[in-house]
Each structure stands twice: as C-alpha cells, then as structure tokens.
Amino acid sequence: MAAPAPGLISVFSSSQELGAALAQLVAQRAACCLAGARARFALGLSGGSLVSMLARELPAAVAPAGPASLARWTLGFCDERLVPFDHAESTYGLYRTHLLSRLPIPESQVITINPELPVEEAAEDYAKKLRQELPQGSLADPFEESPLRGHSPALGSLKATRPLLPRHSKGTPSRFSTC
C-alpha cells in the first residue's frame, strides 16, 4: 500500500490499512532523510495502538533499505511513563518487545528515560539526552513536526504538567521530527 501524501487527511477503513500506510510513510520519510551519507533519521513514537500497528507493518516496509539504513535511525518516546521497562505501561518496553527486537536499530540510538530516577530528575535527564542526541538544527530542525501518535476512543496521551523540552519562538512545545 502506498503512503498517503504528506499534508493530506486520509481516512482508512481498518487499523490494518492504517498501519500499512503509516509504515510506508515512515519508510519513505526515512529514505528521504537518509539520502546523504552522514544523514540521520529521528522518530518520536507514542504508545497505545501505534505499537501494534508499527510492529506488524514497519519491519517489512523498511526491509528494502537494509540494516545500514536502520543503523542511522534515532528513536525516542513521546508519552513514556515513569515505570520500569518491563512494566506493561512502559512505551519503550512495548516497542522493545514487539518492534525493536525485529529491527537492527542500535540500542545506543534509542533514547529512553531512566526509570530509576524521581519524576523531576527523570524528566530533566530525558530532555538532556534528547538535546545531546538531537542537537537543534542538526536534523532539519528536530522536534518541530508532529510525532507519530496512536489514538483510541478510550485513551488519550498523558500530558506533562510542564514542558520537558525547551519551547521555540512560536511558543509551541518542542517535538520529534520525522525529517
């Protein structure tokens, strides 16, 4: 299935159809971003229904690019909870089990929280890791575009009570970019 054109609203008849289109979109964006020899691709992921959709569809969608391409990906998590990684509510833990175990993305390029820290320290530590791994301006202005978010009628993403990352001049919280 072809990915929908960027900027268009697309309606899908099933989560399977949505997952396939989303995986193709991610694969296309990654290929575009990785055109240069030293280029990198950064992707922010949320939990919920997105985990199973990407776990089902993304490995096949990115397989043609090969392991060398995936070695230049950097992943982070947009709505991680401060729980151990083996907890059922850990976004990283779910991706590690269901998706990352099937993709050769180096563990060093997966930005995670430190679940051993108190909440304020964990938030500051995570923001510092993001700034170190994705310096502003190095990845086509990282954090400005929307992250991938799964949506369920019963669940919504938990919001931080304060921004974890610096705000840009537009006054909007910083976010991961897909390129």
Residue pairs with C-beta under 8 A, 6 or more apart in sequence:
1 17
1 20
1 21
1 24
2 21
2 24
3 21
3 22
3 24
3 25
3 27
3 28
4 10
4 21
4 25
6 25
10 21
12 18
12 21
15 49
15 53
16 56
18 53
19 52
19 53
19 54
19 56
19 57
20 57
20 61
22 53
22 54
22 57
22 148
23 53
23 54
23 57
23 58
23 60
23 61
23 62
24 61
26 43
26 54
26 58
26 61
26 62
26 148
26 178
27 58
27 61
27 62
27 64
27 65
29 41
29 178
29 179
30 41
30 43
30 62
30 65
30 69
30 73
30 179
31 65
31 69
32 179
33 39
33 40
33 41
33 139
33 140
33 178
33 179
34 40
34 41
34 65
34 69
34 72
39 72
40 72
40 73
40 74
40 138
40 139
41 72
41 73
41 74
41 139
41 178
41 179
42 73
42 74
42 75
42 76
42 134
42 139
42 142
42 176
42 177
42 178
42 179
43 73
43 74
43 75
43 76
43 147
43 148
43 176
43 178
44 75
44 76
44 77
44 78
44 143
44 147
44 148
44 175
44 176
44 177
45 51
45 54
45 75
45 76
45 77
45 78
45 91
45 95
45 147
45 148
46 77
46 78
46 79
46 91
46 147
46 148
46 149
46 150
46 157
47 77
47 79
47 80
47 91
47 94
47 150
48 149
48 150
48 151
48 152
48 155
48 157
49 150
49 151
49 152
50 148
50 149
50 150
51 91
51 94
51 95
51 98
51 99
51 150
52 98
53 150
54 95
54 99
54 148
55 95
55 98
55 99
55 102
58 99
58 103
59 99
59 102
59 103
62 69
62 70
62 103
67 104
70 103
70 104
70 105
71 104
71 105
71 106
71 109
73 105
73 109
74 109
74 110
74 111
74 133
74 134
75 95
75 100
75 105
75 109
75 110
75 111
76 110
76 111
76 130
76 133
76 134
76 176
77 91
77 92
77 95
77 111
77 112
77 113
78 147
78 148
78 149
78 157
78 175
78 176
79 91
79 149
79 157
79 158
80 90
80 91
80 92
80 112
80 113
80 126
81 87
81 89
81 90
81 91
81 158
82 113
82 115
82 119
82 122
83 89
83 90
83 115
84 90
84 93
84 115
85 92
85 93
85 96
85 112
85 115
86 93
87 93
88 94
90 115
92 110
92 112
92 113
96 110
100 110
109 133
111 126
111 129
111 130
111 133
112 126
112 129
113 122
113 125
113 126
114 121
114 122
114 125
114 126
115 122
117 125
123 160
123 164
126 164
127 164
127 165
127 166
130 143
130 165
131 165
134 142
134 143
134 176
136 142
136 143
139 177
139 179
140 177
140 179
141 177
142 176
142 177
143 165
143 168
143 174
143 175
143 176
143 177
144 168
144 174
144 175
144 177
145 175
145 176
145 177
145 178
145 179
146 175
147 175
147 176
148 178
149 157
163 173
163 174
165 173
165 174
165 175
166 174
167 173
167 174
168 174
